[in-house]
């Protein structure tokens, strides 16, 4: 557990100074390592019938191996990708269908883009075909939040959600899109610096960047409104996001919310029979955005 960071975060909260720190890192993606280590990485990466994702310690370093061809794509995703070019509005479209090699290349491409813009993202030890070997970035934000819930520190817990929204706004300001932002895809180090991982979606390849970024923030607020322990957290998170968010993205978000608002009554009917996790997150996010829009209209 990142005890030093969490202690510092609690102190910063009490002083009103907490905020995400996005480090400026070298844009180089391929990690420099000694030949013996690279050889060991290559042997593991090329082993037959590997799991899709696993971590191994090599010469004192944790290395994550992603084998994109180890699992078949779910039929629902395949169907969505098949009909996606015909779908409108564009923010309902899926990422482009890709071979396992194409998926690995997509993740590598996005890692390079994030690191090139100065954001923390995994360093790459090895890439060949459908396999990537990536540096370990430490505990995810989701793991840290789980610890904070366990010890009852709801203030620090929700502060992470606010900072995640702020960090995503800064990513969007830099002209980037994550694709599937989730607490498990954020990391926070001992110094409070945010980082990003798991770039398996590329919606910006099938829709305008503003639409892809709007979908980013919409999906993140599925998590924020569902996980927040304090009533003002989502409002603070939206304000933090808007501080850096591009204007075209906010306009695209308004269009997205207008489109999906028609599904709210249907969701309420469905919830009477079965309120699954996805439906509950959708309803909470849409209710929050509806109330936020109403409050903004009253202030104008």
SULDACOR-V320696 format. One record per residue. N is the residue number from 1. RES is the residue in three letters. PHI is phi in radians with two decimals (none if undefined). D_LAST is the distance of its C-alpha to the last C-alpha in whole Angstrom. Layout:
BEGIN
n:res:phi:d_last
N:RES:PHI:D_LAST
N:RES:PHI:D_LAST
END
This chain:
BEGIN
n:res:phi:d_last
1:UNK:none:45
2:UNK:-1.36:43
3:UNK:-1.11:43
4:UNK:-1.08:43
5:UNK:-1.16:39
6:UNK:-1.11:38
7:UNK:-1.13:40
8:UNK:-1.16:38
9:UNK:-1.08:35
10:UNK:-1.07:35
11:UNK:-1.14:36
12:UNK:-1.12:33
13:UNK:-1.07:30
14:UNK:-1.14:32
15:UNK:-1.70:31
16:UNK:1.27:28
17:UNK:-2.06:29
18:UNK:-1.22:29
19:UNK:-3.09:28
20:UNK:-1.28:30
21:UNK:-2.01:33
22:UNK:-1.85:33
23:UNK:-1.34:37
24:UNK:-1.64:38
25:UNK:-1.97:41
26:UNK:-1.07:44
27:UNK:-1.28:43
28:UNK:-1.03:47
29:UNK:-1.75:46
30:UNK:-1.33:50
31:UNK:-1.27:51
32:UNK:-1.48:54
33:UNK:-2.48:57
34:UNK:-1.23:61
35:UNK:-0.99:63
36:UNK:-1.11:64
37:UNK:-1.19:61
38:UNK:-1.07:59
39:UNK:-1.14:63
40:UNK:-1.13:62
41:UNK:-1.08:58
42:UNK:-1.11:60
43:UNK:-1.09:62
44:UNK:-1.21:60
45:UNK:-1.08:57
46:UNK:-1.70:60
47:UNK:-1.15:62
48:UNK:-1.26:62
49:UNK:0.86:60
50:UNK:-1.45:57
51:UNK:-1.22:54
52:UNK:-1.11:51
53:UNK:-2.46:50
54:UNK:-2.69:52
55:UNK:-2.13:52
56:UNK:-2.42:55
57:UNK:-1.54:56
58:UNK:-2.22:58
59:UNK:0.88:60
60:UNK:1.49:58
61:UNK:-2.08:54
62:UNK:-1.46:52
63:UNK:-2.09:52
64:UNK:-1.69:50
65:UNK:-1.95:51
66:UNK:-2.03:49
67:UNK:-1.92:52
68:UNK:-1.23:49
69:UNK:-1.67:52
70:UNK:-1.37:53
71:UNK:-2.25:51
72:UNK:-1.43:51
73:UNK:-1.23:47
74:UNK:-1.03:46
75:UNK:-1.10:46
76:UNK:-1.10:43
77:UNK:-1.19:42
78:UNK:-1.14:45
79:UNK:-1.15:43
80:UNK:-1.05:40
81:UNK:-1.13:41
82:UNK:-1.17:43
83:UNK:-1.61:41
84:UNK:-0.96:38
85:UNK:-1.04:39
86:UNK:-1.62:38
87:UNK:-1.44:35
88:UNK:-2.61:31
89:UNK:-1.13:29
90:UNK:-1.16:30
91:UNK:-1.26:28
92:UNK:-1.57:31
93:UNK:-1.39:34
94:UNK:-1.56:36
95:UNK:-1.13:37
96:UNK:-1.05:41
97:UNK:-1.14:44
98:UNK:-2.57:46
99:UNK:-1.25:50
100:UNK:-0.95:50
101:UNK:-1.14:51
102:UNK:-1.16:48
103:UNK:-1.16:46
104:UNK:-1.12:47
105:UNK:-1.13:47
106:UNK:-1.11:43
107:UNK:-1.12:42
108:UNK:-1.09:44
109:UNK:-1.09:42
110:UNK:-1.30:39
111:UNK:-1.03:41
112:UNK:-1.07:42
113:UNK:-1.14:38
114:UNK:-1.16:37
115:UNK:-1.17:40
116:UNK:-1.13:40
117:UNK:-1.55:36
118:UNK:1.69:37
119:UNK:-1.65:36
120:UNK:-1.25:38
121:UNK:-2.64:40
122:UNK:-1.05:43
123:UNK:-1.58:46
124:UNK:-1.86:49
125:UNK:-1.46:52
126:UNK:-2.74:54
127:UNK:-2.58:53
128:UNK:-2.75:55
129:UNK:1.05:54
130:UNK:-1.74:52
131:UNK:-2.08:52
132:UNK:-2.19:50
133:UNK:-2.04:51
134:UNK:-2.13:48
135:UNK:-1.19:48
136:UNK:-1.42:47
137:UNK:-1.85:44
138:UNK:1.63:44
139:UNK:-1.17:42
140:UNK:-1.32:39
141:UNK:-1.06:36
142:UNK:-1.07:37
143:UNK:-1.15:40
144:UNK:-1.13:38
145:UNK:-1.13:36
146:UNK:-1.07:39
147:UNK:-1.13:41
148:UNK:-1.14:38
149:UNK:-1.13:37
150:UNK:-1.12:41
151:UNK:-1.60:41
152:UNK:1.41:38
153:UNK:-1.62:36
154:UNK:-1.25:33
155:UNK:-1.17:31
156:UNK:-1.14:32
157:UNK:-0.99:32
158:UNK:-1.31:28
159:UNK:-1.10:28
160:UNK:-1.09:30
161:UNK:-1.11:27
162:UNK:-1.09:25
163:UNK:-1.18:27
164:UNK:-1.11:28
165:UNK:-1.11:24
166:UNK:-1.11:24
167:UNK:-1.11:27
168:UNK:-1.13:26
169:UNK:-1.05:24
170:UNK:-1.24:26
171:UNK:-1.09:29
172:UNK:-1.14:26
173:UNK:-1.06:25
174:UNK:-1.42:29
175:UNK:1.46:29
176:UNK:-2.00:31
177:UNK:-2.45:30
178:UNK:-1.34:32
179:UNK:1.96:32
180:UNK:-2.73:33
181:UNK:-1.17:31
182:UNK:-2.70:32
183:UNK:-0.93:33
184:UNK:-1.31:37
185:UNK:-1.75:36
186:UNK:-1.94:35
187:UNK:-2.23:37
188:UNK:-2.34:37
189:UNK:-1.54:40
190:UNK:-1.07:41
191:UNK:-1.64:39
192:UNK:1.43:36
193:UNK:-1.46:36
194:UNK:-1.44:34
195:UNK:-2.44:36
196:UNK:-2.38:36
197:UNK:-2.62:39
198:UNK:0.99:40
199:UNK:-1.68:38
200:UNK:-1.67:40
201:UNK:-2.09:37
202:UNK:-2.41:36
203:UNK:-1.10:33
204:UNK:-1.15:33
205:UNK:-1.47:36
206:UNK:-2.09:35
207:UNK:-2.71:32
208:UNK:-0.99:29
209:UNK:-0.97:29
210:UNK:-1.06:25
211:UNK:-1.16:26
212:UNK:-1.13:28
213:UNK:-1.20:26
214:UNK:-1.07:23
215:UNK:-1.14:26
216:UNK:-0.92:27
217:UNK:-1.20:24
218:UNK:-1.03:23
219:UNK:-1.15:27
220:UNK:-1.11:27
221:UNK:-1.30:24
222:UNK:-0.99:27
223:UNK:-1.35:29
224:UNK:-1.12:26
225:UNK:-1.20:25
226:UNK:-1.39:28
227:UNK:-1.67:30
228:UNK:-1.03:27
229:UNK:-1.80:29
230:UNK:-2.06:26
231:UNK:-1.12:23
232:UNK:-1.58:21
233:UNK:-1.10:22
234:UNK:-1.09:21
235:UNK:-1.11:17
236:UNK:-1.13:19
237:UNK:-1.15:21
238:UNK:-1.13:18
239:UNK:-1.08:16
240:UNK:-1.14:20
241:UNK:-1.12:20
242:UNK:-1.15:17
243:UNK:-1.06:18
244:UNK:-2.09:21
245:UNK:-1.13:20
246:UNK:-1.15:21
247:UNK:-1.05:18
248:UNK:-1.04:20
249:UNK:-1.22:21
250:UNK:-1.14:17
251:UNK:-1.17:17
252:UNK:-1.17:20
253:UNK:-1.10:19
254:UNK:-1.08:16
255:UNK:-1.17:19
256:UNK:-1.07:22
257:UNK:-1.13:20
258:UNK:-1.09:19
259:UNK:-1.15:23
260:UNK:-1.42:24
261:UNK:-1.07:22
262:UNK:-1.14:25
263:UNK:-1.51:27
264:UNK:-1.09:25
265:UNK:-1.03:27
266:UNK:-1.11:30
267:UNK:-1.13:30
268:UNK:-1.16:30
269:UNK:-1.14:33
270:UNK:-1.09:35
271:UNK:-1.13:34
272:UNK:-1.18:36
273:UNK:-1.73:39
274:UNK:-2.82:38
275:UNK:-1.78:36
276:UNK:-1.30:37
277:UNK:-1.05:35
278:UNK:-1.12:33
279:UNK:-1.15:32
280:UNK:-1.10:31
281:UNK:-1.14:29
282:UNK:-1.05:27
283:UNK:-1.14:26
284:UNK:-1.12:25
285:UNK:-1.13:23
286:UNK:-1.15:21
287:UNK:-1.11:20
288:UNK:-1.11:19
289:UNK:-1.12:17
290:UNK:-1.08:16
291:UNK:-1.16:15
292:UNK:-1.12:13
293:UNK:-1.13:11
294:UNK:-1.14:10
295:UNK:-1.13:9
296:UNK:-1.15:6
297:UNK:-1.14:5
298:UNK:-1.15:6
299:UNK:-1.34:4
300:UNK:-1.30:0
END
